[in-house]
Amino acid sequence: MEPAALPTALQLAASGDTGLSLEKRAALGASLLLLQRDYRFERVWFWGCIQGVRGTYYIAQGLGPDLAAPRSRLYSLNCVEWSLLPPATVEMVEQAALLKGLFQGDPSFEYEYAEVNAEDDERFLEDGKELTIKEENRLVATIEQIDRAVGIIPRRAFMKTPLGSVHENRNFEGLSLTEAKKLSSYFHFTEPVNLKNKTLLEKADLDPSTDFLDSLEHDVPQGSWTVQFEKGGTVVVLRSLLWLGLTFYHVPMTKQYGYIYCGTGWKIKHICQPKTILGRTLITDMENMKIYLQGEKARPVVKNINVLYLLDPGRMHKLGILKWMWKKCTCLPTTAMHFLLQITDSTDFKNISFW
């Protein structure tokens, strides 16, 4: 989202907690304009923030005339002073995938060998030296992953010229209310993959100048997006269940759209069928053994140690393969909720359903 539209955009996407105080918003409005002038960007987008243990990274992106060209990424710890991040490489992304846990909030922090996932890490060791990964590299790799996976735009918002460059479509006047409800009306703003595999018959109804990206309707796994109308049905909001904290908004029949990510930089590895409790979506993260309740803030409603205790194979073997367990959840203020946790297999943690 651009600096001029930042206050309005944050209000439209306010259903997801952005974690930006009034002071931070005022600082962003001024510093992003200076950033655009100093680096001579065509435009600057506020991307969002990634929360760490000792601080929060605020991310901005600088773009040139070609919107599909590689973007410059910058981060700030105070929304005033900005530092340029190095371009993301394949090696950075692979190394960042080995790391687990929260960001530290210190760009100079180095993750040592003991903090890295032991799987597939030998290929990064050279001459017997221990693997070290800078948090700055992990940061830019995480931003790259999120942009590829859940950076989205409405259909027909951008157009591709015969020379291959991508520009904003000046004729775009927003999606209709009917189109705004469909995942097929939103595209991934990254290099297409599924589009290349379509047959000529499937491409017959596509406009090559606007339909040059992959749509969200065939995303894997199915059900990784939620579509909701908010603000009295005037704003459509999409949220990713893979990258909790990613919120996309669009006001139908207008040019107002954008997305913001405010989260911890964790990706949900396995998604069970989403269930709802009191109108909120229950999300399970089987990789980190946590359960989330989507709402104002994506926060765990069952602590890690409790879930590991319930899923302990030895304890499950003693109690039997199939057990019904009640777990009390008090994640919402003044609300005590209960849900059933059914364990269907003592060794496969994926086969878990929630009510």
N, C-alpha and C positions, 0 to 999 in steps of 0.2 A: 504494500500500500504506500502511496506517495505521501510526502510530508503535508501537502495542502489538504489532503483528504483524511489525514490521520485521526483527528478528533472524532469525525463522523464515523469512520470505519471502526474505531475501537468501541463506539457505542453500539453499532450494529452487531459486532462480534462479542459483545460484553457478556453473553450467556456463558461463554467459556472464560475462566479466570485468566486475564492477561498478566496479572501481577504488576501492573504499571500504576504507580501513584500519580497524583496530579503534578508533582514536581518533576517526575520522570517524563511525563507526557509533554510538559512545557519545554523541558530541556531537549527532547527529541525534535520537537517542532522547529527549534532554532538551529540545532547542531546539524540536522540532516540537510538543511539548505546550504549551510557553510561547507558541508562535506561535498555536495554536488558542485559548488563553485570551485573549491580547492582542487578536486580531482578531475574536474571538467567532464563529469558524466552527463550523458543525455538526460537521464532521469535516475532517481534514487528511490528504492523501495525499502521500507522497514519490514524486515523478514520476521522478526519475533525475538524470543529469548530462550536460552537454555540454562536451567537452574543448576547450580553447583553447591557443594558443601559450604564453601567459604565466600561465595559470590555468584553473581548471575552474569552471563554473557548476553549482551544485547547485540543483535545482528542486523546489519544493513547490507543491501546489494546495490551495486552500481551497474547501470546498463548503458550500452551504446545505441547507435541507430538501428542495428540489427538485434531484435529482441531474442533471437535464437542463438546468438553468439555467446561464448563463455562469459559469465558474469564475474565482476570483481566483488569479493566478499570482505567485509570489515566487521570488527567487533569492538565493543566498548564495555567497560565495567561500571561507568557512571553516566552514560548517555550524553557525554560531552566530548571526551577525548576518544578518537577512533584510531584503530590500528589495522593495517591491511593484512589479510590472511593469505598464505601461499595457495596456489592453485591445487585442487584436489587431484591426486593421482590414483591409479589402480592399486598400487602398493599401500598407499595410505588407507584406503578403504578396507583392504584385506587385513591390515594390521589392527585397525580400529575394531574390526569384527571380533578380534580375540579378547577384547577388553570387556569387563563387566563392572557394574557398579556406577555410582554417581560421578559426575564431573567434580573436580576439586574447586574450580573457580580461580585457578592460578594458571595462566598460560605457559609459564616456564616449568610447571610440574612435569616430572618424567615418571612414567609407569615402568617399573622394573619387571624382570622376568617372573618373579614370584606372583605378581599381580595379574599376569596374563593367563588366559585360558590355556590349559596344557594341550588341547587338541590342535593339531596341525601347526604348531608354532616352530617346529624344527626347520622349516623351510626359510624362516627369516633369520636364523642364526648364521653368522659368518665368522670363520676362524675361531670358533669356540667362544666368542664373545656373547655376553648376555644381551637379550633383546631389551631395548629401551624405546619407549614411544612418548613423544612430547604431547602434552594435552592440546597444544595448538594444532597439531596434525590430526588428533582425534576429533577436535571441534570441527575443522573444515570437512573432514570425511563424513561426520554425522550430518552436517548441513547438506552435503552432496547426496547422501542417501535419502534424506527426507524430501529434497527437491525432486529426485527421480521418482520416488514412490508416491508422494501425495501432493506435489505441487500442481495445482489444477487451475483451469480457466474455463469460462463458459464457451460453448460452441459458437463459432463465428466471431468471437471477440478479436482474434488475430487473423491475419491473412498472409499467405505465402506468395511472393512474387515469382515470375518466371525465372528470375536469376537465383532463386533459392533463399533470399533474405526474408525475414519475417517482420511485419510491421503491424501496428494497431489498426484495426478495421474501423475507419471513421463512419461507416454506415451502420455499425452495430448499435442497436437501440435497446438491447436487453432481451432476455428470454421471455416468452409468454408464460402465463401461470401454468398452463398444461405442460410446456416443455421443462419448466423449472422443477417439476416433480420427478423427472426421469434422469437416471444416471447416465443415459446415453447422450444427454445434453451437456455433459462436462468432459473435458479432455485433460489428459496428462500433458503438462508443458515440458516434455522431454522427447528424446529421440524415440519415434514409434517402433514398436516391436510386432504387435498383433496385426497392424495395418498391412505389413509386408506379406503376411500369410493369407490374406483374403483373396478370394478368386475374382476373376474379372466380372462375374455376375454380381458379386457382392459390392464391387466398387462402382457398379453402373450408376447407382443413385447418389454417389458421393461427389461433392464439389472439390476438385483438387486444390483450389485456392484457400478453402476454409476447413475441409475435412482431411487434414494432413497429419493428424495426431491420433493416438489411441484413446478411446472413450473408457469411462469407468465401469460400464455395464459388464465387462468380462474380466474384471479384476479377480485375482486369486489371493486369498480364499473368498468365496461368495459370502456376502453379508459383512464385508469389512468397512462399509460406509453406512452412515445413517443420514437420512434426509428429513428435515423438519421445517415447518413454517413457524416463524416466531414474530414477535412485535405485532400481534393481531393479524397474522397472515400476510404481512407486507414484506417480510424478509425470509428468504429460504437459506437455511444453514445446513452445511454438510460437515460431518465430523468423521475423522478416521478412527477406526477401532484398532488399527495396527500401530499408529503413532499417536498415542493419546496426547492431546494438547493442540492438534491441528484443527483449526476451525476455518472454514470457507464460508463466505456470505455473498449473497447476490440479491439485489432489489429488482424483482421482475419489472420489465418494461422500462428499465433505466440502464445507464452505463455504470452503475455502482456495483463493483464486485472486488473481491480480493481475499487473501487468506493470511493467517498469522499462526505461527507455532509458538506456544509457550508451554514447555514441559521439561522433562529431565533428560531427553535424548535417548530414552529406552524404546525399543521396538518390541511389541507383543509378538511372540513367536507362534503361539497356538491360540486360536480363537474358538471357543465352544459356541454353540448356538446362542445368540444373545437373548437374554431374558430381561424382563422389566420388573422393577419393584418401585411402587409409588411413582410411576411415570418416568423412572430413570433406568438406563440400560446397565445391566450387570455384565462386566467384562472380566474374563479370566486370563491371567498371564501365567501359563504353565511353565514357561522358561524360567521365570523368577519366582514361581510358586506364590503368586499374589492374586488377590481378587479386588477388582476396582468397581466402583459405582460411579458411572458417568453423570456429571452434573456441573455445578459451578466450578469444581476443582476435581481433577482426576487424581484421587488419593486412594490408597489401599484401605479397604474396609475390614480385611482380615490380615493380621500381621504375619510376616514371613515365617517366623518360628512356629506359630500356631498351625499354619498349613502344613509345614514340614512334619510336625508332630502327628497330625491327623493322617498324613500320607506315608508314614513310616512303614516300610514293608514288613519288618519284624512284628510290629504291633498289630498290623492288619492280619498277619498270618495267625497270630494267637486268637484274635477275635473272630476270624473267619473272613472269607473272601468278600462276602456281601454284607455290608453294615450300613445302617441308617444312623446318621449323626445330626444332632441339632447344634447349631452354632449361633449364639446371640450376637447381634451386630448393632452397635450404637453409633454409627458413623454420622448420622444426621442429628442436628441439634433437636433436643426434646423429643426424639423419636427412637424407639427401640424396636428393631425389626428382627425377624427370624427367617431363616431360609434353610431348606434341607440340602444336605450334601450327600450324594449317593456315590459310593465307591464301587465300581463294577469290576475292577481288576486290580489285584495287589501289586502288579508290576508295571502296568501301563497307566501312567498318570494322565494320559490324554482322554481316557474314557470316563469323564466326569461330567455330570449334568447338574444344573442348578434350578431351583424353583424359587 
